[in-house]
Amino acid sequence: MFHAILIDKDESGYSARLAQLDDDALPEGDLTVEIEWSTMNYKDALALTGKSPVVRRFPMVPGIDFAGTVTQSGSDAFRPGDKVVYTGFGLGETQWGGYAQKMRVSSERTLKLPEGLDARQAMVIGTAGFTAMLSVLALERHGVKPGDGDILVTGASGGVGSFAVKLLAGRGYRVIAATGKASAGEYLMGLGAAEILDRAELSAPGKPLGRERWIGAIDAVGGHTLANICAGTKYGGVVAACGLAESMDFPASVAPFILRGVTLAGIDSGFCPMDLRVRAWQALAKEVDAGTFAQVASQIGLAEVLDRAPDLLAGKIQGRLIVKIQES
Ligand SMILES: NC(=O)c1ccc[n+]([C@@H]2O[C@H](COP(=O)([O-])OP(=O)(O)OC[C@H]3O[C@@H](n4cnc5c(N)ncnc54)[C@H](OP(=O)(O)O)[C@@H]3O)[C@@H](O)[C@H]2O)c1
């Protein structure tokens, strides 16, 4: 028997609870993993509260990422004792996820932890840090370099934003961190931001083109903010769109794209190919230092995810909430 969070939906409504499950309940898969750490991402909070239709099959064990140790393997590529990390591929949405003390998954979608990272550190990074790294790699793939100009990060005090600030600053970029939290300035400067911007400056409807302010941006919020970011991007700049904390809408004009050659780069961590995953995790293992793990993470037990989900949706969490799975 093992503990897991279970989401169900029936005539009595949508519910999420701590449950005890039998091994027989585990899904198909050639790897069995004892999960040590998971995290709480924006999507997890949506799933736990039922605020958005993140969960596509019921009953569902939520949790879009996890790290742990292989206990049984039917694959030549993995052995019991291997430390692994798993993110995306519908985890916690269409297939059982990381909020369980034990899980069975496909070896083809599982990564060995890169050298230098343990399971806890991997989940401090989690889907959020991984997405931030994919965004940084996208800016650079489209030609942005340190010294070209400022990079704007929105949702800066959240999970993706915190890592985006840290990774960009570490690579030598001058970072403008946009946040709605008056109290987050010191935290963001500590991560390497050079300037703090009140997010209210970006969230109202704006003009199709504005003053050219940044050469690149990593946007975790969408909506009018994303439209205003594009309107304020310098000629030839790149905007990585990775989130929708403000809105799924994109009320923009084509002006920045056809008059300033701005590139809008979409970021998807869920189904990105394995070779890019390996590259991103290796870079994360190299670039995230010990201080960052302490700076950005706070820790909760498995059952606590139920209480903390509304806080996360309300934007009240700073940095990353990681979940100690064996502590129910
Ligand atoms: N593309 C992908 O593969 C991928 C992967 C992971 C996450 N995401 C998405 O990225 C976004 C951020 O995820 P996360 O895990 O970092 O979430 P998070 O920790 O909750 O951070 C989101 C941050 O956005 C800001 N925010 C919240 N509500 C806002 C609003 N109404 N208007 C403007 N800003 C608002 C807040 O930062 P401030 O207080 O500092 O402004 C908040 O801390 C989510 O939309 C998530 O779904 C996408």
The ligand as an ORCA input file, in Angstrom:
! r2SCAN-3c Opt
* xyz 0 1
  N       4.810     26.296    -21.490
  C       5.043     25.359    -20.598
  O       5.457     24.253    -20.905
  C       4.830     25.700    -19.156
  C       5.509     25.003    -18.158
  C       5.354     25.429    -16.826
  C       4.485     26.477    -16.536
  N       3.808     27.078    -17.538
  C       2.916     28.210    -17.269
  O       3.731     29.297    -16.840
  C       2.996     30.096    -15.919
  C       3.812     30.242    -14.648
  O       3.927     28.981    -14.012
  P       4.563     28.865    -12.558
  O       4.573     27.420    -12.221
  O       5.772     29.693    -12.510
  O       3.392     29.565    -11.707
  P       3.540     30.435    -10.382
  O       4.667     29.954     -9.548
  O       2.173     30.504     -9.810
  O       3.964     31.871    -10.938
  C       3.103     32.676    -11.688
  C       3.428     34.122    -11.395
  O       2.731     34.935    -12.326
  C       2.385     36.165    -11.714
  N       0.941     36.335    -11.800
  C      -0.022     35.637    -11.150
  N      -1.245     36.088    -11.486
  C      -1.038     37.084    -12.386
  C      -1.905     37.959    -13.096
  N      -3.229     37.901    -12.959
  N      -1.349     38.863    -13.922
  C      -0.008     38.943    -14.077
  N       0.859     38.145    -13.409
  C       0.334     37.234    -12.590
  C       2.862     36.085    -10.264
  O       4.173     36.629    -10.211
  P       4.455     38.140     -9.711
  O       3.701     38.290     -8.428
  O       5.943     38.169     -9.539
  O       3.951     39.071    -10.759
  C       2.957     34.599    -10.019
  O       3.867     34.316     -8.999
  C       1.643     29.410    -15.730
  O       0.688     30.002    -16.551
  C       1.932     27.977    -16.149
  O       0.753     27.326    -16.590
  C       3.959     26.720    -18.822
*
